[in-house]
Amino acid sequence: MLKPRQPVPPLEVDLVGGGRFRLAAETPERFTLLLFYRGLHCQRCKGYLGEIDRMLPDFASRGVSVAAVSCDSRERAEQSQRDWEIARLRLGYGLAIAVARDWGLYISRAIRADETPIFAEPGTFLIEPDGRLHLAVINSITRMRPYPQDILDTIDRLIETGAEPRGEA
């Protein structure tokens, strides 16, 4: 299990539109917000990532870089970007199941024809600039993830109070 204050596992994935997301190369002022999402088949992910995409300027104004990653293929990730009208949010694809397990994500097998055969369930990670975990929310289903505004409110509180990570004992 990942623990706050400890280094997170390495993560490198290709990005829709070209380039690679390398967590170790991120240089945010305050945090990297890393969102693992289920993939193209998930309508809840569509709305969730759409809201995050609209709120990217709010995250940026707080010194937070944001990326979303799935196990989807390049083609499915590109379709997500188009169909979901994701304009700015970096979408990574091709997350290996072994890497998803390293992050402590729950793994599901497809139960419908439109799902990726095996994929990671959602996870929300706030990572310090030095690569240590500040907080994590890991889901075993698509529901019950933190609302985007709640994430911003939490970041505001962390900035205001300088609160230390909890849950490391």
N, C-alpha and C positions, 0 to 999 in steps of 0.2 A: 504494500500500500504506500502510495506517495504521502509524504508528510510535509506540512508547512516548514519553511526554513531550510529544507533540503533541496539539492539540485533536482530539476525535472529531467526526464529522459531526453536524449537528443531527438530532434524532429526535423526532417527535411522532406518536402514534397514539392512536386511540380505545381505551378499555378495556372489557372485558366488565363489565357491571353499571353502566356510565356513567362519564363523566369522560374525561379524556385523560391519557396519559403524556407528559410533556414532560421530556426529559432535562435541559434547561437549568434546569428548575425544581426538580430534585432537590437536597436539602440533607442528604445523609448525613454522619454524623460522620467516616467514614473512606473509604468507597467506595460506588459503585453497581455492582451485579452485573447486567449486561444479558445475557440469554440469548435468542438467536434460535433458534427451533425450527421444524421442518418443517411442522407442522400436524396436523389431526385424523387424517389417514390413518396417521400414524407411531406405531406401538405402542411403539417405543423411547422416543419423546418422552413418551408417556403415563407410563411408569415413571420416567423421568428427572425430569420436572416434578412428579410425585407425591412423589418423594423430596425435591426442593427445597422443595415446599410443606410437608412435614412438618418440615423443618429451618429454616424461616423464623425461629423464635425464636432459633436458634443464630446465624444471620446478623445478626439485629437486635441481639443482645447484643454483637456485635463492631462495631456502628456501620455496618452494611452494608444498604443498601436493595436490593431485588431486584425485577426485572420480567422477563417473558418475552414475546416478540413474534413473530408469524408473519405470513405473507402471506394467511392465511385470511380469509374473510368474517366478518362479525359472527355470522352464524348458525352457521358451523362452529366459531368460537372459543367461542361459548356452549355448543355441544354438547360440545366438549372439556372445558370446565369441569365440566359436568354428568356426562358419562360417565366422566371421569377422576377425579372427586371432588376437584377442586382447590378448597380452601376459602379460602385466604388469598393465594396468589400472584397478583399482578396480571398479567393476560393482555391483551396488546395485540394488535390485529388490523388488517388492511388495510395491512400494510407494502408499500410500492410497490417493485417490482423495481429501479427506478433508485436508490432509497435503499439497498436491500440491496447493490447493487453499490458504492455509495459507502463502505459499511462493509467492502468486500472479501469479502463472502460469495459462496460458490459458488451458482450458480443451476442448477436442474434442471427438466426438462420431465416431465410425468406419463408414467408407463409403465403405470399401472393406472387403472381407471375411478374408483376412490375417491379419487384424488389431485387436488389443486388443479392446474389445467393447467400453471402455472409457479410455482415456489416457491423459497425460499432454504433452503439446507442449514444445519446448525447452526453457531452461533458463540457463544463465551463471551468476554465483555469485562469487565474490571475497570477502572472509571473513577474517577479522583480526583475529589474534590468540586469542583474548579475546571474540570472537563470535559476534563482531559488523560487520555490512555490510559496505564494502568499495565501491563496485560498483555492479550494476546488469544490465543485458541485457535480456529482456524477449520477447519471440517471440510468435506470434499468428499462425505462419506457420513454416514449416521446414526450409525455406530459410531465408536469411538475418541475420544469426548469425555471431558473430565475428570469423574471421579466427584465427586459433591457433597461427600463427606467430604474428598477431596483439595483441593477448592476452599477449604473451611474451614481445612484444615491449612496451606495456602499463605497464607491471610489471617492466620492466627495467627503464622506465621513473619514475614510482612511487618510486623505490628504489633510483634512482639518485637524484631526487628532493625532496623527502619526501612529495610529494603532499598530501594534505588533501582530504578526500572524498568530493564530491560535490553533490548537489541535495537534501540537507537535510532541506532546508527552507520551 
